[in-house]
Amino acid sequence: MALGRRIILGSALAAPFIRTARADPIKLRASVDTTPSHGRTISIADFLKKLEAASQGEITGQLFDSGQLFADRDVIKALVLGQVEMAAPGTWLVSAYVPEADMAQLPVFYGQSADITHLAIDGIPGHMVNEQVSKKLRVTIPGRWIDLGFTNWYGTRRPLNTLADLKGLKIRNSGGFAQPWRARFFGGNPVMTPWPDVPLALSQGTFDALQSTNESCASAKLWDAGLRFGLIDHQFMGSYVPMFSESFWAALTPSLRTLVTDLWAANIGAYRANMATAQDKAEADLQIHGVRLAVVPPEELAEKRKLMVADQAAVAAEMKISTEILDRINDAINAVN
């Protein structure tokens, strides 16, 4: 066995990695359907680069962005079938397999801060979801989820000044139960459209508005497709769930597995911070390119959240969120409220 130098990547990596005499490197193909400039794409690209360096070439990563391999709606199936080794689908898509993954879309999170969402997804509820996802899909989740940022409303032809302006609009969403439910709550007509199809659909008037984030809209330059208005209400904070295929994980030695999880733990804080910064920058970029943004006042958010929470039990049932996890979510939030 050829012994390599010790690799120390900070205090989060407790044990050194020793390069083995493996004949061929382990390939790690990662698939995302966001553009190269999107925060998730940048985060995964950074992780692959750091992992290849930290493993001294034992793992070689290759990133396919912009849906080159798979749209996010198809990537989980591809991961299970071993057609790709890494993905980070949104929680709203993971919820098709484990409904509780979409917990942050419950009414209690509407208009809340990122810290409130982190209490749930980083705490006991999130751990319970990770266990279910890992078992059901036979994947490995290396650690905490990547923040996408807050989803808001964005439109083309009709100005969006208040939540009442959503009534009657055909509103695009990215899937799941909660986003369509929220659109209907405000009088909209929901329609699901995969992200790679959004710019063309928006420009052709297939829908009038969409539920998305500042960063997603800006990275796709949706102002070129006719985006003109935004209504900021922080309806929920989306997350991406990092996961590795069973075949990839099985090919790793124990030391490589430790390296992967420790490296993720060492960098996820920076990825989350970068995503938050990207959302702030994107908000400014949208305004620079003529998108007029209105902000829903905090008191109105609280009022709407109260109305939504009155239906939370029914919404949770429709989302198929178990009573056990719902109780743990309430415990986490009530601890600070």
C-alpha positions as CSV (number, residue, x, y, z in Angstrom):
1,M,0.0,0.0,0.0
2,A,1.3,3.4,-0.9
3,L,1.1,5.8,2.0
4,G,0.2,9.4,1.3
5,R,0.5,12.5,3.3
6,R,-2.0,13.3,6.0
7,I,-4.9,15.5,4.9
8,I,-6.3,17.8,7.5
9,L,-9.3,20.0,6.5
10,G,-9.9,21.8,9.7
11,S,-11.2,20.8,13.2
12,A,-14.3,19.2,11.7
13,L,-12.2,16.4,10.2
14,A,-11.0,14.5,13.2
15,A,-9.0,11.7,11.4
16,P,-6.5,12.0,8.6
17,F,-7.1,10.3,5.3
18,I,-4.5,7.9,4.0
19,R,-4.3,7.5,0.2
20,T,-4.7,3.8,-0.9
21,A,-3.3,2.1,-3.9
22,R,-6.6,1.9,-5.7
23,A,-6.1,1.3,-9.4
24,D,-8.9,3.5,-10.7
25,P,-10.5,6.5,-8.9
26,I,-14.2,6.2,-7.8
27,K,-16.3,8.3,-10.1
28,L,-18.8,10.7,-8.6
29,R,-21.3,12.2,-11.1
30,A,-23.5,14.8,-9.6
31,S,-26.6,16.1,-11.3
32,V,-28.5,19.4,-10.7
33,D,-30.9,21.2,-13.0
34,T,-30.0,24.7,-11.9
35,T,-27.6,27.0,-13.9
36,P,-23.9,27.3,-13.3
37,S,-24.4,30.6,-11.5
38,H,-27.0,29.2,-9.1
39,G,-25.9,28.8,-5.4
40,R,-26.7,25.1,-5.3
41,T,-24.6,24.4,-8.4
42,I,-21.8,26.5,-7.0
43,S,-21.9,24.6,-3.6
44,I,-21.9,21.2,-5.2
45,A,-19.1,22.1,-7.5
46,D,-17.0,23.4,-4.6
47,F,-17.7,20.2,-2.6
48,L,-16.7,17.9,-5.5
49,K,-13.4,19.9,-6.0
50,K,-12.6,19.8,-2.3
51,L,-13.5,16.1,-2.1
52,E,-11.2,15.2,-5.0
53,A,-8.3,17.1,-3.4
54,A,-9.0,15.7,0.1
55,S,-9.1,12.1,-1.2
56,Q,-5.9,12.7,-3.2
57,G,-7.7,11.7,-6.3
58,E,-9.4,8.5,-5.0
59,I,-12.7,10.2,-5.8
60,T,-13.1,12.2,-9.0
61,G,-16.2,14.4,-9.3
62,Q,-18.0,15.5,-12.4
63,L,-20.9,18.0,-12.2
64,F,-23.7,18.1,-14.7
65,D,-25.7,21.3,-14.3
66,S,-28.7,22.8,-16.0
67,G,-30.5,19.4,-16.2
68,Q,-27.9,18.0,-18.7
69,L,-28.5,14.6,-17.2
70,F,-31.7,14.8,-15.4
71,A,-34.3,17.3,-14.3
72,D,-34.7,17.3,-10.5
73,R,-38.1,15.7,-10.9
74,D,-36.3,12.6,-12.3
75,V,-33.0,12.7,-10.5
76,I,-34.1,10.7,-7.4
77,K,-35.1,7.8,-9.6
78,A,-31.8,8.0,-11.5
79,L,-30.0,8.0,-8.2
80,V,-31.8,4.9,-7.0
81,L,-31.1,3.2,-10.3
82,G,-27.3,4.1,-10.1
83,Q,-27.5,6.3,-13.2
84,V,-25.9,9.1,-11.2
85,E,-23.9,9.1,-7.9
86,M,-24.9,12.4,-6.2
87,A,-27.9,14.7,-6.3
88,A,-29.4,17.4,-4.1
89,P,-33.1,17.5,-4.9
90,G,-35.5,20.0,-3.3
91,T,-37.4,18.9,-0.2
92,W,-40.7,19.4,-2.2
93,L,-39.5,16.6,-4.5
94,V,-38.2,14.3,-1.8
95,S,-41.6,14.6,-0.3
96,A,-43.0,12.3,-3.0
97,Y,-41.2,9.5,-1.2
98,V,-41.0,10.8,2.4
99,P,-43.8,13.4,2.8
100,E,-42.2,14.8,6.0
101,A,-39.2,16.1,4.0
102,D,-41.5,19.0,3.0
103,M,-42.1,20.0,6.7
104,A,-40.9,23.6,6.2
105,Q,-44.0,24.3,4.0
106,L,-46.4,23.7,6.9
107,P,-48.4,26.8,7.7
108,V,-46.5,27.4,11.0
109,F,-43.4,28.4,9.0
110,Y,-45.1,31.0,6.8
111,G,-43.3,34.3,7.1
112,Q,-40.9,32.9,9.7
113,S,-37.2,33.4,9.9
114,A,-34.5,30.9,8.7
115,D,-33.6,30.2,12.3
116,I,-37.1,28.9,13.0
117,T,-36.8,26.5,10.0
118,H,-33.4,25.4,11.1
119,L,-34.7,24.4,14.5
120,A,-36.8,21.8,12.8
121,I,-34.7,20.6,9.9
122,D,-31.4,20.5,11.9
123,G,-33.1,19.0,14.9
124,I,-35.0,15.8,15.8
125,P,-37.6,16.2,13.0
126,G,-34.9,16.5,10.3
127,H,-33.0,13.5,11.7
128,M,-36.2,11.5,11.6
129,V,-36.7,12.5,7.9
130,N,-33.1,11.6,7.0
131,E,-33.5,8.2,8.5
132,Q,-36.7,7.6,6.5
133,V,-35.2,8.9,3.2
134,S,-32.1,6.8,3.7
135,K,-34.0,3.6,4.4
136,K,-36.7,4.1,1.7
137,L,-34.5,5.2,-1.1
138,R,-31.3,3.3,-0.1
139,V,-29.3,6.5,-0.2
140,T,-26.8,8.2,2.1
141,I,-27.4,11.7,3.4
142,P,-24.0,13.2,4.5
143,G,-25.4,15.8,6.8
144,R,-27.4,19.1,7.0
145,W,-29.4,20.3,4.1
146,I,-28.4,23.2,1.8
147,D,-30.6,26.3,2.2
148,L,-32.2,27.4,-1.0
149,G,-33.7,30.5,0.6
150,F,-37.2,31.9,0.9
151,T,-39.8,31.3,-1.7
152,N,-41.9,34.4,-2.7
153,W,-44.3,35.3,-5.6
154,Y,-43.1,36.7,-8.9
155,G,-45.2,37.9,-11.8
156,T,-45.2,39.2,-15.4
157,R,-48.2,41.3,-16.4
158,R,-50.1,42.1,-13.2
159,P,-48.4,44.3,-10.6
160,L,-48.0,42.4,-7.3
161,N,-48.5,44.9,-4.5
162,T,-50.5,42.9,-2.0
163,L,-51.4,39.3,-1.5
164,A,-54.8,40.1,-2.8
165,D,-53.2,40.6,-6.3
166,L,-52.6,36.9,-6.5
167,K,-56.3,36.1,-6.9
168,G,-57.1,34.6,-10.3
169,L,-53.5,34.2,-11.5
170,K,-52.1,31.0,-13.0
171,I,-49.1,30.4,-10.7
172,R,-46.2,28.0,-11.4
173,N,-44.8,25.8,-8.6
174,S,-42.1,23.2,-8.4
175,G,-44.2,20.3,-7.2
176,G,-45.5,18.7,-4.0
177,F,-48.7,19.5,-2.2
178,A,-48.0,22.6,-0.1
179,Q,-47.1,25.1,-2.9
180,P,-50.3,24.5,-4.8
181,W,-52.3,24.6,-1.6
182,R,-50.7,28.0,-0.7
183,A,-51.5,29.4,-4.2
184,R,-55.1,28.3,-3.8
185,F,-55.2,29.8,-0.3
186,F,-54.6,33.2,-1.9
187,G,-57.0,32.6,-4.8
188,G,-54.4,31.5,-7.4
189,N,-54.6,28.6,-9.9
190,P,-51.5,26.4,-9.4
191,V,-49.6,24.7,-12.2
192,M,-46.4,22.6,-11.9
193,T,-43.6,23.3,-14.3
194,P,-40.0,21.9,-14.1
195,W,-37.4,24.6,-13.6
196,P,-35.5,24.2,-16.9
197,D,-38.8,24.9,-18.7
198,V,-39.7,28.0,-16.7
199,P,-38.0,30.7,-18.8
200,L,-39.7,29.7,-22.1
201,A,-43.1,29.0,-20.4
202,L,-42.9,32.4,-18.7
203,S,-42.1,34.2,-21.9
204,Q,-45.0,32.4,-23.7
205,G,-47.5,33.3,-21.0
206,T,-48.1,29.7,-19.9
207,F,-48.5,31.1,-16.4
208,D,-48.9,34.6,-15.0
209,A,-46.7,34.2,-11.9
210,L,-44.5,31.7,-10.1
211,Q,-43.4,30.6,-6.7
212,S,-39.6,30.8,-6.5
213,T,-36.7,32.6,-4.9
214,N,-34.8,35.8,-5.7
215,E,-31.7,33.8,-6.5
216,S,-33.4,31.3,-8.7
217,C,-35.1,34.1,-10.7
218,A,-31.9,36.2,-11.0
219,S,-29.6,33.3,-11.9
220,A,-32.0,32.3,-14.7
221,K,-32.3,36.0,-15.8
222,L,-36.0,35.7,-15.8
223,W,-36.3,39.4,-16.5
224,D,-35.4,38.5,-20.1
225,A,-38.5,36.2,-20.1
226,G,-40.8,39.0,-18.9
227,L,-40.5,38.9,-15.1
228,R,-41.6,42.4,-13.9
229,F,-42.9,42.1,-10.3
230,G,-42.2,40.4,-7.0
231,L,-44.1,40.1,-3.8
232,I,-41.8,39.2,-0.8
233,D,-43.6,37.2,1.9
234,H,-41.1,34.4,2.8
235,Q,-43.7,31.8,2.4
236,F,-41.3,29.0,3.3
237,M,-37.5,28.4,3.2
238,G,-36.7,25.7,0.7
239,S,-33.8,23.3,1.2
240,Y,-31.9,20.8,-1.0
241,V,-31.2,17.4,0.5
242,P,-27.7,16.1,-0.5
243,M,-27.7,12.4,-1.1
244,F,-25.4,9.7,-2.5
245,S,-26.4,6.5,-4.3
246,E,-26.1,3.1,-2.7
247,S,-23.6,1.9,-5.2
248,F,-21.3,4.9,-4.7
249,W,-21.4,4.6,-0.9
250,A,-20.8,0.8,-1.1
251,A,-17.6,1.5,-3.1
252,L,-16.1,3.7,-0.4
253,T,-13.8,2.5,2.3
254,P,-14.7,3.4,5.9
255,S,-12.0,6.1,5.9
256,L,-13.4,7.6,2.6
257,R,-16.9,7.6,4.1
258,T,-15.7,9.5,7.1
259,L,-13.9,11.9,4.8
260,V,-17.1,12.6,2.9
261,T,-19.3,13.3,5.9
262,D,-16.6,15.3,7.7
263,L,-15.9,17.4,4.6
264,W,-19.7,18.1,4.2
265,A,-19.9,19.1,7.9
266,A,-16.9,21.4,7.5
267,N,-18.5,23.2,4.6
268,I,-22.3,23.3,4.9
269,G,-22.2,26.3,7.2
270,A,-20.4,28.3,4.5
271,Y,-22.7,27.0,1.8
272,R,-25.7,28.2,3.8
273,A,-24.1,31.5,4.4
274,N,-23.2,31.9,0.7
275,M,-26.8,31.1,-0.3
276,A,-28.2,33.7,2.0
277,T,-25.7,36.3,0.6
278,A,-26.7,35.2,-2.9
279,Q,-30.4,35.8,-2.2
280,D,-29.6,39.3,-1.0
281,K,-27.5,40.1,-4.0
282,A,-30.2,38.6,-6.3
283,E,-32.8,40.8,-4.8
284,A,-30.7,43.8,-5.8
285,D,-30.1,42.4,-9.3
286,L,-33.8,41.9,-9.8
287,Q,-34.4,45.5,-9.0
288,I,-31.5,46.7,-11.2
289,H,-33.2,44.8,-14.1
290,G,-36.5,46.5,-13.6
291,V,-38.3,44.0,-11.4
292,R,-40.5,45.9,-8.9
293,L,-40.5,44.2,-5.5
294,A,-43.1,44.8,-2.8
295,V,-42.8,43.5,0.8
296,V,-45.7,42.1,2.8
297,P,-45.7,43.8,6.2
298,P,-44.8,41.6,9.2
299,E,-48.2,42.2,10.9
300,E,-50.0,40.9,7.7
301,L,-47.7,37.9,7.6
302,A,-48.6,37.1,11.2
303,E,-52.3,37.5,10.5
304,K,-52.1,35.2,7.4
305,R,-50.0,32.7,9.3
306,K,-52.6,32.5,12.1
307,L,-55.3,31.8,9.5
308,M,-53.2,29.1,7.9
309,V,-52.2,27.5,11.2
310,A,-55.9,27.1,11.9
311,D,-55.9,24.6,9.1
312,Q,-52.5,23.1,9.9
313,A,-53.9,19.7,11.0
314,A,-55.8,19.3,7.8
315,V,-52.8,20.5,5.7
316,A,-50.4,18.1,7.5
317,A,-52.8,15.3,6.8
318,E,-53.0,16.2,3.1
319,M,-49.2,16.4,3.1
320,K,-49.1,13.0,4.8
321,I,-46.9,14.3,7.6
322,S,-47.1,11.9,10.5
323,T,-48.5,13.0,13.8
324,E,-45.2,12.0,15.5
325,I,-43.1,14.3,13.4
326,L,-45.7,17.1,13.5
327,D,-45.5,16.9,17.3
328,R,-41.7,17.1,17.2
329,I,-41.9,20.1,14.9
330,N,-44.2,21.8,17.3
331,D,-41.9,21.0,20.2
332,A,-39.0,22.5,18.4
333,I,-40.8,25.8,17.5
334,N,-42.6,26.1,20.8
335,A,-39.3,26.0,22.6
336,V,-38.5,29.5,21.3
337,N,-41.9,31.0,20.9
